[in-house]
């Protein structure tokens, strides 16, 4: 896979069947859940993302044998990601995920101060940025806890994305219902947002990441999944960039002096 650069989007092949259980059909489904395993399109998209969008980075430090900070990771997601990382730290703001007692609740992606700087090789979450407006703050927190060369990879629901540079906008508020976000504490409200794809990519770069947007068509439906990847530059890359910036500043200063 080529180096993460400034591309706005790449289209990855999502296959023609469920990548989790192998179920296939000649007709496109209306229901997004796989009849074979029951997993949603967003979960299924993780498999081709790992194979075609993530695997090229897993053989080199810090990704090789690194630690993954995983937000709201489901059993299916854990099964797919476990072979890639030496340790997976399962966390969420609300709700029980992962494997029982090893899961940490109350972890807010907007405040990761409980974790030391450069303590993770990667940070992952599906539908995490969908429920907050303080996306810049969250990106800065993730950048701090990642090791140089580490990755943020996250999926945002396509129905919350626009094509432009629109900043996060609250579309509605969510409260616990018997069959919808039932794990939310009483009185707690979440926001559901809309945000521009280009805005999100631009803000990844502002935070210091090398950014890329990947689109994965689903093999069973007409849905697509939008994945965003941010790679924290290595120390060598940071040094090169600083030297280039310093050289450019010196050059433009000399040109102004001669003018």
VENCOR-V642087 format. One record per helix or strand. SS is the DSSP state (a for helix, b for strand). FROM is the first residue (numbers start at 1). TO is the last residue. If there is no record, write none. Layout:
SS & FROM & TO
SS & FROM & TO
//
This chain:
b & 10 & 12
b & 17 & 17
b & 24 & 24
a & 41 & 57
b & 67 & 71
a & 75 & 84
b & 87 & 92
a & 100 & 102
b & 104 & 105
b & 108 & 108
b & 111 & 111
b & 120 & 126
a & 129 & 131
a & 135 & 145
b & 146 & 156
a & 158 & 160
b & 161 & 162
b & 169 & 174
b & 177 & 177
b & 180 & 180
b & 190 & 196
a & 197 & 206
b & 209 & 217
b & 224 & 232
a & 235 & 258
//
